[in-house]
Structure formats: C-alpha cells, structure tokens
Amino acid sequence: MKAANPSLKAGLIGAKVAVEADKSLEASPLIDFAARNEFDFTIKDVAEGRDLSTIKGLSWRNKDGVIVHNAERPVVENMDLLPFVTPVYKRDLKIENYFIGYLKHPYISFYTGRGCKSRCTFCLWPQTVGGHRYRTRSVGHVIEEIRWAKAAFPQVREFFFDDDTFTDDAPRAEAIAIELGKLGVMWSCNAKANVPRSTLKVMRDKRLAAVARRL
C-alpha cells in the first residue's frame, strides 16, 4: 500500500502495542506510529491530521527514522465523553452474523466502563489498556444507549455488558438493573463470584420484571 501511496501513514493500536510500542515500531520501518495504552482520543488526534509530535500517548517514527515516545495521555475519567458504539453497529454490521453460545441470538454486546481492580493472571485488558481502577459511564448514559439500541435493533433478544467486571460497582449495577427492568430488555453481564446477595437479588428481580414486560 505504501508503494502505491508513499504518503500513507500506517499505525497500530491494541493491547500488544499499548505496552510494547518500542518493540512494535522496531519490527518494521513501514510502521509510522503506535498508540499507547488507552488510545481513543490519541487516534482521534491522528485522524484529524495533527502533528504527530504534539499528540500525547503516541510513539512515532520521525523523518530521520528515529522512534520518539511522546508524553503519556491521561486515562479518560469522564467516560460519558465516549460516543455510543451501537450506531456504528447499525451502520456497518449485520448483527445476525455474530454468535456467542451463552447469549440469546441475535445479541448486542458493548462496554459501560473500563478497568478492573482484580489482578487475575489470565486477563488481558486491565493489565494493558484499561488499568486497575473501574471507570464507568453514568447510569443515564448507559440507559440512553440501550433505549436507542432497542429502537434501532428490534430483533435483539439480549444485551450483554462486556465490562471486565460490571458488578465491581454494586450500587451502580443495581441502579442500571432497575432502569433496564423498566425498559423491558433482556440483559446479562460479566460478574465475579463475590457479588453481594442483595445485589444479585435486585438484578434477578429486575431481570424477571423485564421478561414480564416482554411477554
């Protein structure tokens, strides 16, 4: 592609380059940049054509071929700044083509927060991109997206919250469950085995209420 378009910029994102940007750039002189750690707004700056030297959280190759590591970019604290992902699903995906054995089909999966306080050795994202502090979208922001997605995807039978551990913030999980019960949607989430019984009861009761509303 670069032979056809010498001005093309090639960059990498993801868990691997988030923690090993230097090794990733050293792998090939054709790689111009790598976005470290939480890369949403780093890549937005690149896409807007900003000078690579000014973009926080970016590692890049200058005109002399020298790899430069810019200053770190702070993690996103106000998660409501992130746009909904479901309109992108609507635009680009046929959701019926995607299957997970433990979810009703068709389903929609997305995140309501990032990070996890646990340090499970088998888990990738908290160790690389998300960090060990659970940062979340507000309850209203989550419900607004579910409401939008419910109207946009009437065929969806289940919504799945793919946060590393949705129940780390038990009061928030309960508040979301209560609002989802009012909407009448089927939903599920990741959880640990240490969720308080009182929280499980709220989540179960509101899920049953959602089922009743669907019927």
Secondary structure, 3 states (H helix, E strand, C coil): CCCCCCCCCCEECCHHHHHCHHHHHHCCCCCCEEECCCCHHHHHHHHCCCCHHHCCCEEEECCCCCEEECCCCCCCCCHHHCCCCHHHHHHHCCHHHCCCCCCCCCEEEECCEECCCCCCCCCCHHHHHHCCCCEECCHHHHHHHHHHHHHHCCCCCEEEECCCCHHHCHHHHHHHHHHHHHHCCCEEECCCCCCCHHHHHHHHHHHHHHHHHHC
